C-alpha cells in the first residue's frame, strides 16, 4: 500500500553541498597548477621571442583566462540543492 503523499515518482538524489564543495576544491587544486604550467610553457616557447607589447598582452590575457572556468566551477560549487517539492495529495 502506498502512503497518501506518494506520487509514484522516484526521488532523485542530489549531491550535497559539502560533497560538491570538496569536489570543486579538488578540481581547482588540480586545474590551476596545470593551467599555470601550460601558460608558462607557451609563454617561454612562443611568446618570449616576440615584442614586449605582445608579451604584455599574452601574459595579461593568460593571467586572467583561468578565472572564467574557475568562476563557473565556483558557481557550481555554491549551488544549493533544491528542497523536495511539496507532495500533492491524490485521491
Buried (B, 14 or more C-beta within 10 A) or exposed (E): EEEEEEEEEEEEEBEEEEEBBEBBEEBBEEBEEEBEEEBEEEBEEEBEEEEEEEBEEBBEEBEEEBEEBBEEBBEEBEEEEEEEEEEEEEE
